[in-house]
Amino acid sequence: MEPGQPSRTAVFVCQGRAVADGRAGVEPFADPVAERLLSDAELEPVRLARRGELPDDGNARLAVQSVSACAAVMAPRTVLIDAAVSRTLAQSGNWQVVLLGAGLDGRPWRLAALRGITVFSVDHPASQADLRRRAEPLSSPLCDLRFAAVDLTHEPLGPRLAAAGHDPLRPTVWIWEGVIPYLSRAQVTATVDALTEVSATGSVLVAQYQSRSVSAQVGRRVAGLASRLSGASSPLAGEPWRSLWSERQIARLLSERGWAVNSDVNLLASTARYDTPYGSAGSLANGRVAVARARTRAI
């Protein structure tokens, strides 16, 4: 992120979800809120991608190809996370939910499992202000939505959450999507420590991360180079991946802090469970979603 500016990657992810929303062969994926969070200019490549049109202009073509590729990843990723969250909230318990690094997450307006639940949207102040501005025309969220602006790179999480009404004595479902790769290992570790401190026993962490992939890293560099050569604006500019994790490393990180990993699935494997778009096998195979439960209360 550029200092004081909202995340460009958040917009890119929202565009990917808008491309995939409700298309044939994408069930059970649906995100009708995504396009409503985008500006007309941001929707232009989305509309072209949904119609399967590639413009002649090189910059416009690259934008359409990029959001199409994003859609192929976003659909299975979102379905996997939504399913894990919905299963957890169906269990008995006085649940609360935290969207950690929320970006332009439309779940408070679309995910039925959140109905009536207190949900905390946590993000960098600039990104959160951007979401709140974009969401003004939307109807009321399904949940009791509360905002906590926190720059996790140098601000403590607990006090801001507490000020918004988060209760560390109640179990929390943490949705940590699309954030870990953009943090250093030290920042990831510090964030896990911070959320552990305010997680009651039985809390659930749904964490999306990237495992090491030479092809994925090269692909991001090539995409960035193509954007620079063409003069197009890249959604990945200024927001590089800073940490990649193996399944074993994530399990160890969480286990040492009292979390038991119940499942850890790559997105390619998830396409066998759900009828979601099939994109690049490499991109899907190296994106993972881990679900862990807090064994002991750390505070």
C-alpha positions in Angstrom: 0.0 0.0 0.0 1.1 3.6 -0.7 1.2 5.7 2.5 -2.2 7.1 3.3 -3.9 5.3 0.3 -6.4 2.5 0.3 -5.3 -0.9 -0.9 -5.3 -1.3 -4.7 -5.3 -5.1 -4.3 -8.6 -4.9 -2.4 -10.2 -3.3 -5.5 -8.6 -6.0 -7.7 -10.0 -8.8 -5.5 -13.4 -7.2 -5.6 -13.2 -7.0 -9.4 -12.4 -10.7 -9.5 -15.4 -11.6 -7.3 -17.6 -9.4 -9.5 -16.5 -11.2 -12.7 -17.3 -14.6 -11.1 -20.6 -13.6 -9.5 -23.5 -15.9 -10.5 -22.0 -17.1 -13.8 -22.9 -20.5 -15.1 -20.7 -23.2 -13.8 -19.7 -21.1 -10.8 -22.3 -22.3 -8.3 -22.3 -22.2 -5.3 -20.3 -19.0 -5.7 -22.2 -15.7 -5.6 -21.2 -12.2 -4.6 -23.8 -9.7 -5.9 -22.4 -7.1 -3.6 -18.9 -6.9 -5.2 -19.9 -4.9 -8.3 -21.8 -2.4 -6.2 -18.6 -1.6 -4.3 -16.8 -0.7 -7.6 -16.8 2.6 -9.6 -17.8 2.7 -13.2 -14.2 2.8 -14.3 -13.4 -0.2 -12.2 -16.5 -2.0 -13.6 -15.5 -1.6 -17.2 -13.0 -4.5 -17.4 -15.4 -6.6 -15.2 -18.2 -6.2 -17.8 -15.9 -7.0 -20.7 -14.6 -10.1 -18.9 -18.1 -11.3 -18.1 -19.0 -10.9 -21.8 -15.9 -12.7 -22.9 -14.7 -9.7 -24.9 -11.0 -8.7 -25.3 -10.5 -5.1 -26.4 -8.0 -4.2 -29.1 -6.3 -1.6 -26.8 -3.3 -3.3 -25.0 -3.9 -1.7 -21.7 -7.6 -2.5 -21.7 -6.9 -6.0 -22.8 -4.4 -6.5 -20.0 -7.0 -5.3 -17.4 -9.6 -7.7 -18.7 -7.2 -10.6 -18.7 -6.1 -9.7 -15.2 -9.6 -9.6 -13.6 -10.5 -12.8 -15.4 -7.5 -14.6 -13.9 -8.4 -13.1 -10.5 -11.9 -14.5 -10.8 -10.6 -18.0 -11.3 -8.9 -17.8 -7.9 -11.4 -15.7 -6.0 -14.4 -18.0 -6.6 -12.9 -21.2 -5.0 -11.2 -19.2 -2.3 -14.3 -17.4 -1.3 -16.5 -20.5 -1.4 -14.0 -22.4 0.8 -13.9 -19.6 3.4 -17.6 -19.0 3.3 -18.3 -22.7 3.9 -15.8 -22.9 6.8 -17.4 -19.9 8.5 -20.9 -21.0 7.9 -20.2 -24.5 9.4 -18.7 -22.9 12.4 -21.4 -20.4 13.1 -24.0 -23.2 12.7 -22.5 -24.7 15.9 -23.9 -23.6 19.2 -22.1 -20.7 20.8 -22.3 -17.0 21.4 -20.2 -16.2 18.3 -18.7 -12.9 17.1 -16.8 -12.5 13.9 -13.7 -10.5 12.9 -12.8 -9.7 9.3 -9.1 -9.1 9.7 -7.8 -7.0 6.9 -11.3 -6.7 5.5 -10.6 -4.7 2.3 -13.8 -4.5 0.2 -15.3 -7.6 1.8 -19.0 -7.8 1.1 -19.8 -10.7 3.5 -21.6 -8.4 6.0 -24.1 -7.7 3.3 -24.4 -11.1 1.6 -23.3 -14.1 3.8 -26.5 -15.4 5.4 -24.6 -17.1 8.2 -23.7 -13.7 9.6 -27.3 -12.6 10.1 -27.8 -11.1 13.5 -24.1 -11.7 14.6 -21.8 -9.0 15.7 -19.1 -8.6 13.0 -16.0 -6.4 13.4 -14.4 -5.1 10.2 -10.7 -4.4 10.9 -8.4 -2.8 8.4 -5.9 0.0 7.8 -7.6 3.4 8.3 -7.3 4.4 4.7 -8.7 1.2 3.3 -11.5 1.1 5.9 -12.5 4.7 5.0 -12.6 3.6 1.4 -14.9 0.7 2.2 -17.2 2.8 4.2 -17.5 5.4 1.5 -18.2 2.7 -1.2 -20.8 0.9 1.0 -22.9 4.0 1.7 -25.4 3.3 -1.1 -25.9 -0.4 0.1 -28.8 -1.5 2.2 -28.2 -2.3 5.9 -25.8 -5.2 6.5 -27.2 -8.5 7.7 -25.2 -8.3 10.8 -24.3 -5.9 13.6 -21.4 -4.4 11.7 -18.8 -2.5 13.6 -15.6 -0.9 12.3 -12.1 -0.9 13.9 -9.4 1.0 12.1 -6.0 -0.5 12.8 -2.7 -0.4 11.1 -1.4 -3.8 12.1 2.1 -3.0 11.0 2.6 -0.9 14.1 -0.6 -0.6 16.1 -1.9 -3.1 18.7 -5.1 -5.0 17.7 -6.6 -5.6 21.1 -7.4 -2.1 22.3 -9.0 -1.0 19.0 -11.2 -4.2 18.9 -12.1 -3.7 22.6 -13.2 -0.1 21.9 -15.5 -1.4 19.1 -17.1 -3.9 21.6 -15.2 -7.1 21.0 -15.5 -9.5 23.9 -12.4 -11.7 24.6 -14.5 -14.0 26.8 -16.7 -15.0 23.8 -15.6 -17.3 21.0 -14.5 -15.4 17.8 -14.4 -16.5 14.2 -11.4 -14.8 12.6 -11.5 -14.4 8.8 -8.0 -13.6 7.7 -8.2 -13.6 3.9 -5.8 -12.0 1.4 -3.5 -10.5 4.0 -0.8 -12.9 5.0 1.3 -12.8 1.8 1.6 -9.0 2.1 3.0 -9.1 5.6 6.6 -10.0 6.6 7.0 -13.2 8.7 7.5 -11.0 11.8 4.3 -9.2 11.1 2.4 -12.4 10.6 3.7 -13.8 13.8 2.9 -10.6 15.7 -0.7 -10.6 14.3 -1.2 -14.2 15.4 0.1 -13.3 18.8 -2.3 -10.4 19.0 -5.4 -12.3 17.9 -4.5 -15.2 20.2 -4.5 -12.8 23.2 -8.1 -11.9 22.6 -9.4 -15.3 21.5 -11.5 -17.4 24.0 -11.2 -21.2 24.0 -13.0 -22.6 21.0 -12.4 -19.6 18.8 -11.8 -20.4 15.1 -9.3 -18.9 12.8 -9.9 -19.2 9.0 -6.6 -18.1 7.4 -5.8 -17.9 3.7 -2.1 -17.9 2.8 0.2 -18.6 -0.1 2.7 -21.5 -0.2 6.0 -21.1 -2.0 5.7 -21.2 -5.8 8.4 -20.1 -8.2 5.8 -20.0 -11.1 3.5 -17.7 -9.1 6.2 -15.4 -8.1 7.6 -15.2 -11.7 4.0 -14.7 -12.9 3.5 -11.7 -10.6 6.8 -10.2 -11.8 5.9 -10.7 -15.4 2.5 -9.1 -14.9 4.1 -6.1 -13.3 6.7 -5.8 -16.0 4.0 -6.1 -18.7 2.1 -3.3 -17.0 5.1 -1.0 -16.8 6.1 -1.6 -20.5 2.5 -1.0 -21.6 2.0 2.0 -19.4 -1.0 0.4 -17.7 -1.7 0.7 -14.0 -1.0 -2.6 -12.2 -3.2 -3.5 -9.2 -0.1 -5.4 -7.8 2.2 -2.3 -7.9 3.4 -1.3 -4.5 1.9 -4.4 -2.7 4.4 -7.2 -3.2 4.3 -10.6 -1.5 6.5 -10.5 1.6 6.0 -14.0 3.1 5.2 -17.4 1.8 4.5 -20.3 4.1 4.4 -24.1 3.9 1.6 -26.1 5.4 4.0 -27.3 8.1 5.2 -23.8 9.0 1.6 -22.5 9.4 0.7 -25.5 11.6 3.8 -25.0 13.8 3.1 -21.2 14.1 -0.4 -21.8 15.2 0.3 -24.9 17.4 2.9 -23.0 19.4 0.2 -20.5 20.2 -2.4 -23.0 21.3 -4.3 -23.5 18.0 -5.1 -26.9 16.5 -5.3 -26.9 12.7 -8.4 -29.0 11.7 -8.0 -28.6 8.0 -5.6 -27.0 5.5 -6.7 -27.3 1.9 -5.3 -25.8 -1.3 -7.7 -24.1 -3.7 -7.0 -26.7 -6.5 -8.2 -29.5 -4.2 -11.3 -27.4 -3.3 -12.4 -27.3 -6.9 -13.2 -31.0 -6.6 -15.6 -30.2 -3.7 -17.3 -27.3 -5.3 -18.3 -26.4 -8.8 -16.0 -23.4 -9.1 -14.1 -22.0 -12.1 -10.9 -23.8 -12.9 -8.0 -21.4 -13.5 -4.3 -21.8 -13.5 -3.5 -25.0 -11.7 -0.3 -23.5 -10.2 -2.1 -20.4 -8.8 -4.8 -22.6 -7.2 -2.5 -25.2 -5.9 -0.4 -22.7 -4.0 -3.2 -20.8 -2.5 -4.3 -22.4 0.8 -7.0 -22.0 3.5 -6.2 -23.3 7.0 -9.0 -23.7 9.7 -7.8 -23.8 13.3 -9.4 -23.9 16.7 -8.1 -22.3 19.9 -7.4 -25.1 22.4 -6.6 -22.9 25.4 -7.3 -19.3 26.2 -4.2 -17.2 26.2 -5.2 -14.3 28.4 
